[in-house]
Amino acid sequence: MGVFDFLKGKGNEPKETKVVLSNPVNGKVIPIEEVDDPVFSQKMMGDGFGVVPSDGDIYSPGSGKVVSVFPTQHAVGLELDNGIEVLIHIGIDTVELEGGPFDTLVKEGDTVTPETKISTVDLEGLKAAGKENTVIIVFTNMDQVGDYDLSTTGETQKGAEIGSVSSK
């Protein structure tokens, strides 16, 4: 038995390792290096991308399940179908707002697809609080990421294919 046979299950096909990434919110997709927060732009949390939103409806970037919903509602953790963990972080330094402009629509254990609206945010409320509204998508278990490709940047509609992430 090979070292990684346990990943395949008993005689089943190996699980799909590549997940197509969808833009989770209407707006301008940017590489993570352009996010205006060094914790994210320097990839301390992991690789990923940002979207400067044109509206406040935020969807899942891929299919998977919800593993954590932050009490402050500014972030949701997902595990994609290929095991890659994704943090969806709404805005910069928004944990300080203690949930104010956010409404999380999913709970832990929920199954999500790119058609699942996971959260709404009051963009005017963020602006009034002096916070940047960039939605940040970060892969937090980079040791499991085999390949990550952000193939589309710039103004992009929600649901558009913008890249892919593969697990090792």
Chimera marker file (.cmm) of the C-alpha trace (Angstrom):
<marker_set name="trace">
<marker id="1" x="0.000" y="0.000" z="0.000" r="1" g="1" b="0" radius="0.5"/>
<marker id="2" x="1.392" y="3.405" z="-0.999" r="1" g="1" b="0" radius="0.5"/>
<marker id="3" x="1.869" y="6.224" z="1.442" r="1" g="1" b="0" radius="0.5"/>
<marker id="4" x="-1.055" y="8.216" z="0.019" r="1" g="1" b="0" radius="0.5"/>
<marker id="5" x="-3.468" y="5.356" z="-0.676" r="1" g="1" b="0" radius="0.5"/>
<marker id="6" x="-5.518" y="6.343" z="2.375" r="1" g="1" b="0" radius="0.5"/>
<marker id="7" x="-6.525" y="9.510" z="0.495" r="1" g="1" b="0" radius="0.5"/>
<marker id="8" x="-8.172" y="7.424" z="-2.186" r="1" g="1" b="0" radius="0.5"/>
<marker id="9" x="-10.448" y="5.418" z="0.074" r="1" g="1" b="0" radius="0.5"/>
<marker id="10" x="-11.150" y="1.759" z="-0.569" r="1" g="1" b="0" radius="0.5"/>
<marker id="11" x="-11.001" y="1.232" z="-4.322" r="1" g="1" b="0" radius="0.5"/>
<marker id="12" x="-12.639" y="4.571" z="-5.046" r="1" g="1" b="0" radius="0.5"/>
<marker id="13" x="-11.249" y="6.995" z="-7.573" r="1" g="1" b="0" radius="0.5"/>
<marker id="14" x="-8.847" y="9.509" z="-6.047" r="1" g="1" b="0" radius="0.5"/>
<marker id="15" x="-10.706" y="12.614" z="-4.903" r="1" g="1" b="0" radius="0.5"/>
<marker id="16" x="-10.579" y="15.593" z="-7.213" r="1" g="1" b="0" radius="0.5"/>
<marker id="17" x="-7.638" y="17.728" z="-6.154" r="1" g="1" b="0" radius="0.5"/>
<marker id="18" x="-8.343" y="20.826" z="-8.267" r="1" g="1" b="0" radius="0.5"/>
<marker id="19" x="-11.122" y="23.257" z="-7.368" r="1" g="1" b="0" radius="0.5"/>
<marker id="20" x="-12.132" y="26.033" z="-9.737" r="1" g="1" b="0" radius="0.5"/>
<marker id="21" x="-12.310" y="29.380" z="-7.955" r="1" g="1" b="0" radius="0.5"/>
<marker id="22" x="-15.232" y="31.716" z="-8.600" r="1" g="1" b="0" radius="0.5"/>
<marker id="23" x="-15.227" y="35.419" z="-7.917" r="1" g="1" b="0" radius="0.5"/>
<marker id="24" x="-17.175" y="35.656" z="-4.627" r="1" g="1" b="0" radius="0.5"/>
<marker id="25" x="-18.366" y="39.252" z="-5.097" r="1" g="1" b="0" radius="0.5"/>
<marker id="26" x="-18.919" y="41.710" z="-7.939" r="1" g="1" b="0" radius="0.5"/>
<marker id="27" x="-15.874" y="43.946" z="-8.125" r="1" g="1" b="0" radius="0.5"/>
<marker id="28" x="-12.189" y="44.276" z="-8.958" r="1" g="1" b="0" radius="0.5"/>
<marker id="29" x="-10.122" y="41.123" z="-8.401" r="1" g="1" b="0" radius="0.5"/>
<marker id="30" x="-6.574" y="41.887" z="-7.250" r="1" g="1" b="0" radius="0.5"/>
<marker id="31" x="-3.541" y="39.726" z="-6.443" r="1" g="1" b="0" radius="0.5"/>
<marker id="32" x="-3.042" y="39.270" z="-2.706" r="1" g="1" b="0" radius="0.5"/>
<marker id="33" x="0.176" y="41.313" z="-2.918" r="1" g="1" b="0" radius="0.5"/>
<marker id="34" x="-1.990" y="44.392" z="-3.645" r="1" g="1" b="0" radius="0.5"/>
<marker id="35" x="-4.171" y="44.025" z="-0.527" r="1" g="1" b="0" radius="0.5"/>
<marker id="36" x="-3.551" y="47.038" z="1.743" r="1" g="1" b="0" radius="0.5"/>
<marker id="37" x="-2.642" y="45.006" z="4.824" r="1" g="1" b="0" radius="0.5"/>
<marker id="38" x="0.832" y="43.496" z="5.305" r="1" g="1" b="0" radius="0.5"/>
<marker id="39" x="-0.500" y="40.430" z="7.138" r="1" g="1" b="0" radius="0.5"/>
<marker id="40" x="-2.314" y="39.496" z="3.925" r="1" g="1" b="0" radius="0.5"/>
<marker id="41" x="-0.133" y="41.080" z="1.221" r="1" g="1" b="0" radius="0.5"/>
<marker id="42" x="3.011" y="39.417" z="2.590" r="1" g="1" b="0" radius="0.5"/>
<marker id="43" x="1.140" y="36.083" z="2.661" r="1" g="1" b="0" radius="0.5"/>
<marker id="44" x="1.600" y="35.600" z="6.413" r="1" g="1" b="0" radius="0.5"/>
<marker id="45" x="-1.830" y="33.940" z="6.495" r="1" g="1" b="0" radius="0.5"/>
<marker id="46" x="-1.380" y="32.198" z="3.135" r="1" g="1" b="0" radius="0.5"/>
<marker id="47" x="-1.710" y="32.893" z="-0.571" r="1" g="1" b="0" radius="0.5"/>
<marker id="48" x="-4.958" y="34.027" z="-2.163" r="1" g="1" b="0" radius="0.5"/>
<marker id="49" x="-6.537" y="37.121" z="-3.685" r="1" g="1" b="0" radius="0.5"/>
<marker id="50" x="-8.623" y="40.165" z="-2.886" r="1" g="1" b="0" radius="0.5"/>
<marker id="51" x="-11.736" y="41.696" z="-4.402" r="1" g="1" b="0" radius="0.5"/>
<marker id="52" x="-12.612" y="45.366" z="-4.055" r="1" g="1" b="0" radius="0.5"/>
<marker id="53" x="-16.401" y="44.930" z="-3.981" r="1" g="1" b="0" radius="0.5"/>
<marker id="54" x="-18.953" y="46.958" z="-5.918" r="1" g="1" b="0" radius="0.5"/>
<marker id="55" x="-21.804" y="45.543" z="-3.819" r="1" g="1" b="0" radius="0.5"/>
<marker id="56" x="-22.159" y="43.897" z="-0.433" r="1" g="1" b="0" radius="0.5"/>
<marker id="57" x="-23.285" y="40.388" z="-1.417" r="1" g="1" b="0" radius="0.5"/>
<marker id="58" x="-20.532" y="37.852" z="-0.790" r="1" g="1" b="0" radius="0.5"/>
<marker id="59" x="-20.662" y="34.278" z="-2.077" r="1" g="1" b="0" radius="0.5"/>
<marker id="60" x="-18.478" y="31.217" z="-1.645" r="1" g="1" b="0" radius="0.5"/>
<marker id="61" x="-15.402" y="31.112" z="-3.924" r="1" g="1" b="0" radius="0.5"/>
<marker id="62" x="-15.836" y="27.357" z="-4.379" r="1" g="1" b="0" radius="0.5"/>
<marker id="63" x="-17.686" y="24.248" z="-3.256" r="1" g="1" b="0" radius="0.5"/>
<marker id="64" x="-17.113" y="22.919" z="0.218" r="1" g="1" b="0" radius="0.5"/>
<marker id="65" x="-18.363" y="23.327" z="3.756" r="1" g="1" b="0" radius="0.5"/>
<marker id="66" x="-18.381" y="26.025" z="6.426" r="1" g="1" b="0" radius="0.5"/>
<marker id="67" x="-15.939" y="25.207" z="9.224" r="1" g="1" b="0" radius="0.5"/>
<marker id="68" x="-16.008" y="28.456" z="11.202" r="1" g="1" b="0" radius="0.5"/>
<marker id="69" x="-18.084" y="31.597" z="11.503" r="1" g="1" b="0" radius="0.5"/>
<marker id="70" x="-16.423" y="34.361" z="13.477" r="1" g="1" b="0" radius="0.5"/>
<marker id="71" x="-18.614" y="35.880" z="16.235" r="1" g="1" b="0" radius="0.5"/>
<marker id="72" x="-17.740" y="39.325" z="14.844" r="1" g="1" b="0" radius="0.5"/>
<marker id="73" x="-19.148" y="38.166" z="11.455" r="1" g="1" b="0" radius="0.5"/>
<marker id="74" x="-16.263" y="39.760" z="9.524" r="1" g="1" b="0" radius="0.5"/>
<marker id="75" x="-14.856" y="36.405" z="8.443" r="1" g="1" b="0" radius="0.5"/>
<marker id="76" x="-15.931" y="32.882" z="7.528" r="1" g="1" b="0" radius="0.5"/>
<marker id="77" x="-13.744" y="29.807" z="7.266" r="1" g="1" b="0" radius="0.5"/>
<marker id="78" x="-14.462" y="27.189" z="4.608" r="1" g="1" b="0" radius="0.5"/>
<marker id="79" x="-12.974" y="23.862" z="3.663" r="1" g="1" b="0" radius="0.5"/>
<marker id="80" x="-13.142" y="23.297" z="-0.088" r="1" g="1" b="0" radius="0.5"/>
<marker id="81" x="-14.030" y="19.882" z="-1.476" r="1" g="1" b="0" radius="0.5"/>
<marker id="82" x="-10.312" y="19.199" z="-2.024" r="1" g="1" b="0" radius="0.5"/>
<marker id="83" x="-9.407" y="19.884" z="1.618" r="1" g="1" b="0" radius="0.5"/>
<marker id="84" x="-7.993" y="23.381" z="1.067" r="1" g="1" b="0" radius="0.5"/>
<marker id="85" x="-8.974" y="25.709" z="3.907" r="1" g="1" b="0" radius="0.5"/>
<marker id="86" x="-10.171" y="29.155" z="2.886" r="1" g="1" b="0" radius="0.5"/>
<marker id="87" x="-10.603" y="32.229" z="5.038" r="1" g="1" b="0" radius="0.5"/>
<marker id="88" x="-12.993" y="34.815" z="3.631" r="1" g="1" b="0" radius="0.5"/>
<marker id="89" x="-12.110" y="38.043" z="5.420" r="1" g="1" b="0" radius="0.5"/>
<marker id="90" x="-14.370" y="41.031" z="4.743" r="1" g="1" b="0" radius="0.5"/>
<marker id="91" x="-12.568" y="44.344" z="4.852" r="1" g="1" b="0" radius="0.5"/>
<marker id="92" x="-9.364" y="45.374" z="6.607" r="1" g="1" b="0" radius="0.5"/>
<marker id="93" x="-9.197" y="45.802" z="10.408" r="1" g="1" b="0" radius="0.5"/>
<marker id="94" x="-12.932" y="45.094" z="10.494" r="1" g="1" b="0" radius="0.5"/>
<marker id="95" x="-12.795" y="42.793" z="13.534" r="1" g="1" b="0" radius="0.5"/>
<marker id="96" x="-12.927" y="46.059" z="15.543" r="1" g="1" b="0" radius="0.5"/>
<marker id="97" x="-16.463" y="46.724" z="14.276" r="1" g="1" b="0" radius="0.5"/>
<marker id="98" x="-17.787" y="43.784" z="16.323" r="1" g="1" b="0" radius="0.5"/>
<marker id="99" x="-20.220" y="42.607" z="13.685" r="1" g="1" b="0" radius="0.5"/>
<marker id="100" x="-21.880" y="45.969" z="12.993" r="1" g="1" b="0" radius="0.5"/>
<marker id="101" x="-22.061" y="46.104" z="9.180" r="1" g="1" b="0" radius="0.5"/>
<marker id="102" x="-22.031" y="42.325" z="8.596" r="1" g="1" b="0" radius="0.5"/>
<marker id="103" x="-24.721" y="39.693" z="8.317" r="1" g="1" b="0" radius="0.5"/>
<marker id="104" x="-23.418" y="36.127" z="8.054" r="1" g="1" b="0" radius="0.5"/>
<marker id="105" x="-25.979" y="33.896" z="6.321" r="1" g="1" b="0" radius="0.5"/>
<marker id="106" x="-24.320" y="30.503" z="6.861" r="1" g="1" b="0" radius="0.5"/>
<marker id="107" x="-23.471" y="28.439" z="9.921" r="1" g="1" b="0" radius="0.5"/>
<marker id="108" x="-20.813" y="25.885" z="10.745" r="1" g="1" b="0" radius="0.5"/>
<marker id="109" x="-21.423" y="22.585" z="8.948" r="1" g="1" b="0" radius="0.5"/>
<marker id="110" x="-23.345" y="24.142" z="6.038" r="1" g="1" b="0" radius="0.5"/>
<marker id="111" x="-22.460" y="22.931" z="2.550" r="1" g="1" b="0" radius="0.5"/>
<marker id="112" x="-21.658" y="25.781" z="0.161" r="1" g="1" b="0" radius="0.5"/>
<marker id="113" x="-21.245" y="26.247" z="-3.590" r="1" g="1" b="0" radius="0.5"/>
<marker id="114" x="-20.376" y="29.357" z="-5.627" r="1" g="1" b="0" radius="0.5"/>
<marker id="115" x="-24.160" y="30.018" z="-5.695" r="1" g="1" b="0" radius="0.5"/>
<marker id="116" x="-24.304" y="30.187" z="-1.878" r="1" g="1" b="0" radius="0.5"/>
<marker id="117" x="-24.491" y="33.717" z="-0.458" r="1" g="1" b="0" radius="0.5"/>
<marker id="118" x="-22.457" y="33.478" z="2.717" r="1" g="1" b="0" radius="0.5"/>
<marker id="119" x="-22.584" y="37.050" z="3.945" r="1" g="1" b="0" radius="0.5"/>
<marker id="120" x="-23.740" y="40.577" z="3.288" r="1" g="1" b="0" radius="0.5"/>
<marker id="121" x="-21.859" y="43.699" z="4.265" r="1" g="1" b="0" radius="0.5"/>
<marker id="122" x="-22.993" y="47.310" z="4.445" r="1" g="1" b="0" radius="0.5"/>
<marker id="123" x="-20.316" y="48.975" z="2.310" r="1" g="1" b="0" radius="0.5"/>
<marker id="124" x="-21.477" y="52.444" z="3.375" r="1" g="1" b="0" radius="0.5"/>
<marker id="125" x="-21.182" y="51.349" z="7.009" r="1" g="1" b="0" radius="0.5"/>
<marker id="126" x="-17.593" y="50.245" z="6.404" r="1" g="1" b="0" radius="0.5"/>
<marker id="127" x="-16.810" y="53.539" z="4.680" r="1" g="1" b="0" radius="0.5"/>
<marker id="128" x="-18.363" y="55.516" z="7.536" r="1" g="1" b="0" radius="0.5"/>
<marker id="129" x="-16.193" y="53.556" z="9.983" r="1" g="1" b="0" radius="0.5"/>
<marker id="130" x="-13.115" y="54.422" z="7.918" r="1" g="1" b="0" radius="0.5"/>
<marker id="131" x="-12.449" y="50.810" z="6.923" r="1" g="1" b="0" radius="0.5"/>
<marker id="132" x="-11.281" y="49.467" z="3.590" r="1" g="1" b="0" radius="0.5"/>
<marker id="133" x="-13.811" y="47.072" z="2.087" r="1" g="1" b="0" radius="0.5"/>
<marker id="134" x="-11.533" y="44.620" z="0.256" r="1" g="1" b="0" radius="0.5"/>
<marker id="135" x="-12.840" y="41.058" z="0.527" r="1" g="1" b="0" radius="0.5"/>
<marker id="136" x="-9.795" y="38.850" z="1.095" r="1" g="1" b="0" radius="0.5"/>
<marker id="137" x="-9.708" y="35.152" z="0.187" r="1" g="1" b="0" radius="0.5"/>
<marker id="138" x="-6.766" y="33.324" z="1.776" r="1" g="1" b="0" radius="0.5"/>
<marker id="139" x="-5.731" y="29.664" z="1.706" r="1" g="1" b="0" radius="0.5"/>
<marker id="140" x="-4.721" y="29.065" z="5.309" r="1" g="1" b="0" radius="0.5"/>
<marker id="141" x="-3.304" y="25.548" z="5.005" r="1" g="1" b="0" radius="0.5"/>
<marker id="142" x="-0.632" y="26.297" z="2.410" r="1" g="1" b="0" radius="0.5"/>
<marker id="143" x="1.191" y="23.087" z="3.313" r="1" g="1" b="0" radius="0.5"/>
<marker id="144" x="-1.685" y="21.304" z="1.565" r="1" g="1" b="0" radius="0.5"/>
<marker id="145" x="-1.764" y="23.557" z="-1.523" r="1" g="1" b="0" radius="0.5"/>
<marker id="146" x="-0.136" y="21.990" z="-4.564" r="1" g="1" b="0" radius="0.5"/>
<marker id="147" x="-0.858" y="24.642" z="-7.151" r="1" g="1" b="0" radius="0.5"/>
<marker id="148" x="-2.646" y="27.986" z="-7.076" r="1" g="1" b="0" radius="0.5"/>
<marker id="149" x="-3.440" y="30.000" z="-10.166" r="1" g="1" b="0" radius="0.5"/>
<marker id="150" x="-5.192" y="33.382" z="-10.286" r="1" g="1" b="0" radius="0.5"/>
<marker id="151" x="-5.901" y="33.650" z="-14.005" r="1" g="1" b="0" radius="0.5"/>
<marker id="152" x="-8.269" y="36.645" z="-13.978" r="1" g="1" b="0" radius="0.5"/>
<marker id="153" x="-7.882" y="40.037" z="-12.322" r="1" g="1" b="0" radius="0.5"/>
<marker id="154" x="-9.673" y="43.356" z="-12.754" r="1" g="1" b="0" radius="0.5"/>
<marker id="155" x="-13.410" y="44.109" z="-12.851" r="1" g="1" b="0" radius="0.5"/>
<marker id="156" x="-15.166" y="40.757" z="-12.718" r="1" g="1" b="0" radius="0.5"/>
<marker id="157" x="-18.732" y="39.610" z="-12.102" r="1" g="1" b="0" radius="0.5"/>
<marker id="158" x="-19.646" y="37.373" z="-9.187" r="1" g="1" b="0" radius="0.5"/>
<marker id="159" x="-19.465" y="33.727" z="-10.153" r="1" g="1" b="0" radius="0.5"/>
<marker id="160" x="-16.907" y="34.248" z="-12.940" r="1" g="1" b="0" radius="0.5"/>
<marker id="161" x="-14.140" y="31.659" z="-13.021" r="1" g="1" b="0" radius="0.5"/>
<marker id="162" x="-10.985" y="33.456" z="-11.883" r="1" g="1" b="0" radius="0.5"/>
<marker id="163" x="-8.530" y="30.654" z="-11.196" r="1" g="1" b="0" radius="0.5"/>
<marker id="164" x="-8.012" y="27.363" z="-9.430" r="1" g="1" b="0" radius="0.5"/>
<marker id="165" x="-6.383" y="25.822" z="-6.388" r="1" g="1" b="0" radius="0.5"/>
<marker id="166" x="-5.160" y="22.244" z="-6.174" r="1" g="1" b="0" radius="0.5"/>
<marker id="167" x="-4.323" y="20.160" z="-3.147" r="1" g="1" b="0" radius="0.5"/>
<marker id="168" x="-1.169" y="18.059" z="-2.923" r="1" g="1" b="0" radius="0.5"/>
<link id1="1" id2="2" r="1" g="1" b="0" radius="0.2"/>
<link id1="2" id2="3" r="1" g="1" b="0" radius="0.2"/>
<link id1="3" id2="4" r="1" g="1" b="0" radius="0.2"/>
<link id1="4" id2="5" r="1" g="1" b="0" radius="0.2"/>
<link id1="5" id2="6" r="1" g="1" b="0" radius="0.2"/>
<link id1="6" id2="7" r="1" g="1" b="0" radius="0.2"/>
<link id1="7" id2="8" r="1" g="1" b="0" radius="0.2"/>
<link id1="8" id2="9" r="1" g="1" b="0" radius="0.2"/>
<link id1="9" id2="10" r="1" g="1" b="0" radius="0.2"/>
<link id1="10" id2="11" r="1" g="1" b="0" radius="0.2"/>
<link id1="11" id2="12" r="1" g="1" b="0" radius="0.2"/>
<link id1="12" id2="13" r="1" g="1" b="0" radius="0.2"/>
<link id1="13" id2="14" r="1" g="1" b="0" radius="0.2"/>
<link id1="14" id2="15" r="1" g="1" b="0" radius="0.2"/>
<link id1="15" id2="16" r="1" g="1" b="0" radius="0.2"/>
<link id1="16" id2="17" r="1" g="1" b="0" radius="0.2"/>
<link id1="17" id2="18" r="1" g="1" b="0" radius="0.2"/>
<link id1="18" id2="19" r="1" g="1" b="0" radius="0.2"/>
<link id1="19" id2="20" r="1" g="1" b="0" radius="0.2"/>
<link id1="20" id2="21" r="1" g="1" b="0" radius="0.2"/>
<link id1="21" id2="22" r="1" g="1" b="0" radius="0.2"/>
<link id1="22" id2="23" r="1" g="1" b="0" radius="0.2"/>
<link id1="23" id2="24" r="1" g="1" b="0" radius="0.2"/>
<link id1="24" id2="25" r="1" g="1" b="0" radius="0.2"/>
<link id1="25" id2="26" r="1" g="1" b="0" radius="0.2"/>
<link id1="26" id2="27" r="1" g="1" b="0" radius="0.2"/>
<link id1="27" id2="28" r="1" g="1" b="0" radius="0.2"/>
<link id1="28" id2="29" r="1" g="1" b="0" radius="0.2"/>
<link id1="29" id2="30" r="1" g="1" b="0" radius="0.2"/>
<link id1="30" id2="31" r="1" g="1" b="0" radius="0.2"/>
<link id1="31" id2="32" r="1" g="1" b="0" radius="0.2"/>
<link id1="32" id2="33" r="1" g="1" b="0" radius="0.2"/>
<link id1="33" id2="34" r="1" g="1" b="0" radius="0.2"/>
<link id1="34" id2="35" r="1" g="1" b="0" radius="0.2"/>
<link id1="35" id2="36" r="1" g="1" b="0" radius="0.2"/>
<link id1="36" id2="37" r="1" g="1" b="0" radius="0.2"/>
<link id1="37" id2="38" r="1" g="1" b="0" radius="0.2"/>
<link id1="38" id2="39" r="1" g="1" b="0" radius="0.2"/>
<link id1="39" id2="40" r="1" g="1" b="0" radius="0.2"/>
<link id1="40" id2="41" r="1" g="1" b="0" radius="0.2"/>
<link id1="41" id2="42" r="1" g="1" b="0" radius="0.2"/>
<link id1="42" id2="43" r="1" g="1" b="0" radius="0.2"/>
<link id1="43" id2="44" r="1" g="1" b="0" radius="0.2"/>
<link id1="44" id2="45" r="1" g="1" b="0" radius="0.2"/>
<link id1="45" id2="46" r="1" g="1" b="0" radius="0.2"/>
<link id1="46" id2="47" r="1" g="1" b="0" radius="0.2"/>
<link id1="47" id2="48" r="1" g="1" b="0" radius="0.2"/>
<link id1="48" id2="49" r="1" g="1" b="0" radius="0.2"/>
<link id1="49" id2="50" r="1" g="1" b="0" radius="0.2"/>
<link id1="50" id2="51" r="1" g="1" b="0" radius="0.2"/>
<link id1="51" id2="52" r="1" g="1" b="0" radius="0.2"/>
<link id1="52" id2="53" r="1" g="1" b="0" radius="0.2"/>
<link id1="53" id2="54" r="1" g="1" b="0" radius="0.2"/>
<link id1="54" id2="55" r="1" g="1" b="0" radius="0.2"/>
<link id1="55" id2="56" r="1" g="1" b="0" radius="0.2"/>
<link id1="56" id2="57" r="1" g="1" b="0" radius="0.2"/>
<link id1="57" id2="58" r="1" g="1" b="0" radius="0.2"/>
<link id1="58" id2="59" r="1" g="1" b="0" radius="0.2"/>
<link id1="59" id2="60" r="1" g="1" b="0" radius="0.2"/>
<link id1="60" id2="61" r="1" g="1" b="0" radius="0.2"/>
<link id1="61" id2="62" r="1" g="1" b="0" radius="0.2"/>
<link id1="62" id2="63" r="1" g="1" b="0" radius="0.2"/>
<link id1="63" id2="64" r="1" g="1" b="0" radius="0.2"/>
<link id1="64" id2="65" r="1" g="1" b="0" radius="0.2"/>
<link id1="65" id2="66" r="1" g="1" b="0" radius="0.2"/>
<link id1="66" id2="67" r="1" g="1" b="0" radius="0.2"/>
<link id1="67" id2="68" r="1" g="1" b="0" radius="0.2"/>
<link id1="68" id2="69" r="1" g="1" b="0" radius="0.2"/>
<link id1="69" id2="70" r="1" g="1" b="0" radius="0.2"/>
<link id1="70" id2="71" r="1" g="1" b="0" radius="0.2"/>
<link id1="71" id2="72" r="1" g="1" b="0" radius="0.2"/>
<link id1="72" id2="73" r="1" g="1" b="0" radius="0.2"/>
<link id1="73" id2="74" r="1" g="1" b="0" radius="0.2"/>
<link id1="74" id2="75" r="1" g="1" b="0" radius="0.2"/>
<link id1="75" id2="76" r="1" g="1" b="0" radius="0.2"/>
<link id1="76" id2="77" r="1" g="1" b="0" radius="0.2"/>
<link id1="77" id2="78" r="1" g="1" b="0" radius="0.2"/>
<link id1="78" id2="79" r="1" g="1" b="0" radius="0.2"/>
<link id1="79" id2="80" r="1" g="1" b="0" radius="0.2"/>
<link id1="80" id2="81" r="1" g="1" b="0" radius="0.2"/>
<link id1="81" id2="82" r="1" g="1" b="0" radius="0.2"/>
<link id1="82" id2="83" r="1" g="1" b="0" radius="0.2"/>
<link id1="83" id2="84" r="1" g="1" b="0" radius="0.2"/>
<link id1="84" id2="85" r="1" g="1" b="0" radius="0.2"/>
<link id1="85" id2="86" r="1" g="1" b="0" radius="0.2"/>
<link id1="86" id2="87" r="1" g="1" b="0" radius="0.2"/>
<link id1="87" id2="88" r="1" g="1" b="0" radius="0.2"/>
<link id1="88" id2="89" r="1" g="1" b="0" radius="0.2"/>
<link id1="89" id2="90" r="1" g="1" b="0" radius="0.2"/>
<link id1="90" id2="91" r="1" g="1" b="0" radius="0.2"/>
<link id1="91" id2="92" r="1" g="1" b="0" radius="0.2"/>
<link id1="92" id2="93" r="1" g="1" b="0" radius="0.2"/>
<link id1="93" id2="94" r="1" g="1" b="0" radius="0.2"/>
<link id1="94" id2="95" r="1" g="1" b="0" radius="0.2"/>
<link id1="95" id2="96" r="1" g="1" b="0" radius="0.2"/>
<link id1="96" id2="97" r="1" g="1" b="0" radius="0.2"/>
<link id1="97" id2="98" r="1" g="1" b="0" radius="0.2"/>
<link id1="98" id2="99" r="1" g="1" b="0" radius="0.2"/>
<link id1="99" id2="100" r="1" g="1" b="0" radius="0.2"/>
<link id1="100" id2="101" r="1" g="1" b="0" radius="0.2"/>
<link id1="101" id2="102" r="1" g="1" b="0" radius="0.2"/>
<link id1="102" id2="103" r="1" g="1" b="0" radius="0.2"/>
<link id1="103" id2="104" r="1" g="1" b="0" radius="0.2"/>
<link id1="104" id2="105" r="1" g="1" b="0" radius="0.2"/>
<link id1="105" id2="106" r="1" g="1" b="0" radius="0.2"/>
<link id1="106" id2="107" r="1" g="1" b="0" radius="0.2"/>
<link id1="107" id2="108" r="1" g="1" b="0" radius="0.2"/>
<link id1="108" id2="109" r="1" g="1" b="0" radius="0.2"/>
<link id1="109" id2="110" r="1" g="1" b="0" radius="0.2"/>
<link id1="110" id2="111" r="1" g="1" b="0" radius="0.2"/>
<link id1="111" id2="112" r="1" g="1" b="0" radius="0.2"/>
<link id1="112" id2="113" r="1" g="1" b="0" radius="0.2"/>
<link id1="113" id2="114" r="1" g="1" b="0" radius="0.2"/>
<link id1="114" id2="115" r="1" g="1" b="0" radius="0.2"/>
<link id1="115" id2="116" r="1" g="1" b="0" radius="0.2"/>
<link id1="116" id2="117" r="1" g="1" b="0" radius="0.2"/>
<link id1="117" id2="118" r="1" g="1" b="0" radius="0.2"/>
<link id1="118" id2="119" r="1" g="1" b="0" radius="0.2"/>
<link id1="119" id2="120" r="1" g="1" b="0" radius="0.2"/>
<link id1="120" id2="121" r="1" g="1" b="0" radius="0.2"/>
<link id1="121" id2="122" r="1" g="1" b="0" radius="0.2"/>
<link id1="122" id2="123" r="1" g="1" b="0" radius="0.2"/>
<link id1="123" id2="124" r="1" g="1" b="0" radius="0.2"/>
<link id1="124" id2="125" r="1" g="1" b="0" radius="0.2"/>
<link id1="125" id2="126" r="1" g="1" b="0" radius="0.2"/>
<link id1="126" id2="127" r="1" g="1" b="0" radius="0.2"/>
<link id1="127" id2="128" r="1" g="1" b="0" radius="0.2"/>
<link id1="128" id2="129" r="1" g="1" b="0" radius="0.2"/>
<link id1="129" id2="130" r="1" g="1" b="0" radius="0.2"/>
<link id1="130" id2="131" r="1" g="1" b="0" radius="0.2"/>
<link id1="131" id2="132" r="1" g="1" b="0" radius="0.2"/>
<link id1="132" id2="133" r="1" g="1" b="0" radius="0.2"/>
<link id1="133" id2="134" r="1" g="1" b="0" radius="0.2"/>
<link id1="134" id2="135" r="1" g="1" b="0" radius="0.2"/>
<link id1="135" id2="136" r="1" g="1" b="0" radius="0.2"/>
<link id1="136" id2="137" r="1" g="1" b="0" radius="0.2"/>
<link id1="137" id2="138" r="1" g="1" b="0" radius="0.2"/>
<link id1="138" id2="139" r="1" g="1" b="0" radius="0.2"/>
<link id1="139" id2="140" r="1" g="1" b="0" radius="0.2"/>
<link id1="140" id2="141" r="1" g="1" b="0" radius="0.2"/>
<link id1="141" id2="142" r="1" g="1" b="0" radius="0.2"/>
<link id1="142" id2="143" r="1" g="1" b="0" radius="0.2"/>
<link id1="143" id2="144" r="1" g="1" b="0" radius="0.2"/>
<link id1="144" id2="145" r="1" g="1" b="0" radius="0.2"/>
<link id1="145" id2="146" r="1" g="1" b="0" radius="0.2"/>
<link id1="146" id2="147" r="1" g="1" b="0" radius="0.2"/>
<link id1="147" id2="148" r="1" g="1" b="0" radius="0.2"/>
<link id1="148" id2="149" r="1" g="1" b="0" radius="0.2"/>
<link id1="149" id2="150" r="1" g="1" b="0" radius="0.2"/>
<link id1="150" id2="151" r="1" g="1" b="0" radius="0.2"/>
<link id1="151" id2="152" r="1" g="1" b="0" radius="0.2"/>
<link id1="152" id2="153" r="1" g="1" b="0" radius="0.2"/>
<link id1="153" id2="154" r="1" g="1" b="0" radius="0.2"/>
<link id1="154" id2="155" r="1" g="1" b="0" radius="0.2"/>
<link id1="155" id2="156" r="1" g="1" b="0" radius="0.2"/>
<link id1="156" id2="157" r="1" g="1" b="0" radius="0.2"/>
<link id1="157" id2="158" r="1" g="1" b="0" radius="0.2"/>
<link id1="158" id2="159" r="1" g="1" b="0" radius="0.2"/>
<link id1="159" id2="160" r="1" g="1" b="0" radius="0.2"/>
<link id1="160" id2="161" r="1" g="1" b="0" radius="0.2"/>
<link id1="161" id2="162" r="1" g="1" b="0" radius="0.2"/>
<link id1="162" id2="163" r="1" g="1" b="0" radius="0.2"/>
<link id1="163" id2="164" r="1" g="1" b="0" radius="0.2"/>
<link id1="164" id2="165" r="1" g="1" b="0" radius="0.2"/>
<link id1="165" id2="166" r="1" g="1" b="0" radius="0.2"/>
<link id1="166" id2="167" r="1" g="1" b="0" radius="0.2"/>
<link id1="167" id2="168" r="1" g="1" b="0" radius="0.2"/>
</marker_set>
